[in-house]
Amino acid sequence: MNSADIIKLAKVFDQFISLKTAVVKLSDISTIRKSTNGIEVVTGNGTFKDGEEFEKLICRIQDAVEVLKENDRRAEIVQKAIQDPIPTTPQPIGVAEVKVIKQAERKVIPLDTAPGKQKLQTTISVGLQGAQGNLFNDPTLQIVDRSDLLIMDPTGKVVLAKAGEGSSIKGDKVGGFIHTNGKYTMTFKEYPHTSALVSYSVMKKPSV
């Protein structure tokens, strides 16, 4: 099989979603409902039940959507760079250019036991509608070791929630999602503070 055939095959597979008992064409699905022991998939050819967990499926879909959004943003950045290139200023010999990025609310904790991995702590704002935003703005980074991920009160002493299945965050009064690209959406119930502390680990994305 040559590369052209592989590309054609990949495009075909991209039209389907894999469940526990079936592989379904996305264009055939009209509704997915939560059922007692999994999900109900409604298609034009009828309805069938599947053992896939509803919450896990939602996490998979949300992660896929975030990846698509991120790829679109990268495409826009590349296109803009092509159309409007930034002129470079010659540097004197022996002088290296240093880029300083201010991260007032971000603390970096080096981990000697994991080369290339950094543990970060980001203070996020919490309002009546909860919290929403990005933990970091570097598209080359991704969250790793979700067991390290904690949501804490502003003092960093009280753990409010931990990582759940997929991208989910679960706690007694805190829930939501934190995706591998750092985007988060969380709800806080009966929360007395206007900020929270998120502790997590990141690494550089593998080069393609």
Secondary structure per residue as TSV (DSSP state, phi and psi in degrees):
chain	resnum	aa	ss	phi	psi
A	1	M	-	360.0	124.0
A	2	N	-	-86.7	176.7
A	3	S	H	-64.3	-34.7
A	4	A	H	-64.1	-40.2
A	5	D	H	-66.4	-38.3
A	6	I	H	-63.7	-41.5
A	7	I	H	-63.5	-42.9
A	8	K	H	-62.3	-42.6
A	9	L	H	-65.5	-40.0
A	10	A	H	-62.7	-38.8
A	11	K	H	-65.3	-35.1
A	12	V	H	-67.4	-48.0
A	13	F	H	-63.0	-28.6
A	14	D	T	-66.3	-15.0
A	15	Q	T	-88.3	-0.9
A	16	F	E	-121.0	158.0
A	17	I	E	-123.7	135.3
A	18	S	E	-93.0	120.5
A	19	L	-	-107.6	-173.2
A	20	K	S	-73.2	-37.8
A	21	T	S	-110.4	-4.1
A	22	A	-	-160.5	160.8
A	23	V	E	-112.5	118.3
A	24	V	E	-113.2	138.6
A	25	K	E	-72.5	127.1
A	26	L	G	-58.6	-38.5
A	27	S	G	-67.9	-16.6
A	28	D	G	-85.6	-17.2
A	29	I	E	-82.5	126.7
A	30	S	E	-103.5	-33.8
A	31	T	E	-152.7	145.4
A	32	I	E	-123.8	120.6
A	33	R	E	-115.5	150.6
A	34	K	E	-78.3	134.5
A	35	S	E	-124.3	-178.6
A	36	T	T	-60.4	-46.9
A	37	N	T	-115.3	30.6
A	38	G	E	150.0	-122.4
A	39	I	E	-136.4	161.2
A	40	E	E	-115.1	125.6
A	41	V	E	-106.0	118.5
A	42	V	E	-99.0	120.7
A	43	T	E	-124.2	174.0
A	44	G	T	-66.6	-18.9
A	45	N	T	-99.3	4.0
A	46	G	E	132.2	-176.7
A	47	T	E	-117.3	136.8
A	48	F	E	-137.6	155.3
A	49	K	E	-97.1	149.8
A	50	D	E	-139.5	150.7
A	51	G	-	-81.7	1.6
A	52	E	-	-62.8	134.4
A	53	E	-	-72.8	131.1
A	54	F	H	-58.0	-46.2
A	55	E	H	-63.8	-41.5
A	56	K	H	-65.1	-39.3
A	57	L	H	-64.4	-41.7
A	58	I	H	-61.4	-41.8
A	59	C	H	-61.9	-42.5
A	60	R	H	-61.5	-43.3
A	61	I	H	-65.0	-44.5
A	62	Q	H	-65.0	-39.8
A	63	D	H	-62.6	-42.4
A	64	A	H	-63.0	-41.2
A	65	V	H	-63.0	-41.6
A	66	E	H	-63.6	-39.5
A	67	V	H	-63.0	-43.2
A	68	L	H	-62.5	-43.2
A	69	K	H	-62.2	-42.4
A	70	E	H	-64.2	-41.6
A	71	N	H	-63.9	-38.3
A	72	D	H	-63.6	-41.7
A	73	R	H	-63.7	-40.5
A	74	R	H	-64.3	-39.9
A	75	A	H	-62.2	-40.0
A	76	E	H	-64.3	-41.6
A	77	I	H	-62.9	-45.1
A	78	V	H	-63.4	-44.3
A	79	Q	H	-61.8	-41.8
A	80	K	H	-66.0	-39.3
A	81	A	H	-64.4	-35.2
A	82	I	H	-69.4	-41.9
A	83	Q	H	-76.5	-32.1
A	84	D	S	-135.1	71.1
A	85	P	-	-65.2	143.7
A	86	I	-	-86.6	124.0
A	87	P	-	-66.2	140.7
A	88	T	-	-96.4	142.1
A	89	T	-	-99.9	124.9
A	90	P	-	-59.2	137.5
A	91	Q	-	-101.7	143.8
A	92	P	-	-59.7	148.4
A	93	I	T	-61.7	132.1
A	94	G	T	90.6	-3.7
A	95	V	-	-108.5	120.6
A	96	A	-	-94.9	139.4
A	97	E	-	-78.6	129.3
A	98	V	-	-116.2	124.6
A	99	K	-	-97.3	121.8
A	100	V	-	-105.4	121.7
A	101	I	-	-112.8	120.1
A	102	K	-	-78.1	126.7
A	103	Q	-	-135.4	71.8
A	104	A	T	-60.0	-34.7
A	105	E	T	-99.4	10.0
A	106	R	E	-117.2	126.2
A	107	K	E	-110.0	131.7
A	108	V	E	-104.4	124.8
A	109	I	E	-116.9	103.2
A	110	P	E	-62.8	142.6
A	111	L	-	-114.6	110.7
A	112	D	T	-67.7	-27.1
A	113	T	T	-80.4	-8.9
A	114	A	S	-135.8	91.9
A	115	P	T	-58.2	133.3
A	116	G	T	87.5	-10.9
A	117	K	-	-100.2	140.0
A	118	Q	E	-124.6	141.7
A	119	K	E	-101.9	125.0
A	120	L	E	-116.2	154.8
A	121	Q	E	-131.0	123.9
A	122	T	E	-121.6	129.9
A	123	T	E	-87.1	124.8
A	124	I	E	-114.3	150.9
A	125	S	E	-84.0	140.4
A	126	V	-	-122.8	124.1
A	127	G	B	-117.3	-167.0
A	128	L	T	-64.7	-29.7
A	129	Q	T	-91.3	4.9
A	130	G	B	100.5	-142.3
A	131	A	E	-138.9	142.0
A	132	Q	E	-153.8	138.0
A	133	G	E	160.7	-151.9
A	134	N	E	-128.0	132.5
A	135	L	S	-70.4	-31.0
A	136	F	-	-150.5	159.1
A	137	N	-	-113.5	14.0
A	138	D	-	-92.0	110.2
A	139	P	T	-69.1	-9.3
A	140	T	T	-87.5	-6.3
A	141	L	E	-100.5	156.1
A	142	Q	E	-144.9	149.1
A	143	I	E	-75.3	133.1
A	144	V	E	-127.5	168.8
A	145	D	-	47.0	69.9
A	146	R	G	-62.9	-13.5
A	147	S	G	-66.6	-20.1
A	148	D	G	-80.3	-12.9
A	149	L	-	-78.5	122.7
A	150	L	E	-135.8	143.2
A	151	I	E	-107.6	123.4
A	152	M	E	-127.3	165.6
A	153	D	-	-72.1	171.5
A	154	P	T	-56.9	-25.0
A	155	T	T	-79.0	-18.4
A	156	G	S	78.7	8.6
A	157	K	-	-100.6	-23.0
A	158	V	S	-112.3	120.0
A	159	V	E	-83.2	122.0
A	160	L	E	-94.6	-33.9
A	161	A	E	-160.3	159.9
A	162	K	E	-130.8	172.3
A	163	A	E	-68.1	137.6
A	164	G	-	-108.6	-149.8
A	165	E	S	-69.7	140.9
A	166	G	T	60.5	-125.1
A	167	S	T	-98.6	8.1
A	168	S	E	-76.7	154.8
A	169	I	E	-121.3	131.1
A	170	K	E	-131.8	133.9
A	171	G	E	-155.8	175.2
A	172	D	S	-61.2	-43.1
A	173	K	S	-128.9	12.5
A	174	V	E	-131.9	132.9
A	175	G	E	-151.4	168.1
A	176	G	E	145.9	-149.3
A	177	F	E	-139.9	140.7
A	178	I	E	-129.4	115.8
A	179	H	-	-87.7	165.6
A	180	T	T	-63.0	-23.7
A	181	N	T	-85.8	4.7
A	182	G	S	94.8	-6.0
A	183	K	E	-74.7	136.6
A	184	Y	E	-135.6	149.8
A	185	T	E	-141.9	118.8
A	186	M	E	-138.7	151.9
A	187	T	E	-114.2	143.5
A	188	F	E	-125.5	123.5
A	189	K	S	-104.9	129.1
A	190	E	S	51.5	49.0
A	191	Y	-	-100.9	122.3
A	192	P	-	-84.2	-8.2
A	193	H	-	-105.4	163.7
A	194	T	S	-102.2	5.8
A	195	S	E	-150.2	163.7
A	196	A	E	-144.9	162.5
A	197	L	E	-112.9	127.9
A	198	V	E	-109.9	123.3
A	199	S	E	-109.9	131.5
A	200	Y	E	-160.2	168.1
A	201	S	E	-117.2	142.8
A	202	V	E	-131.7	156.7
A	203	M	E	-142.3	162.2
A	204	K	E	-66.7	141.4
A	205	K	-	-67.5	144.6
A	206	P	-	-64.1	136.9
A	207	S	-	-72.6	141.3
A	208	V	-	-86.7	360.0
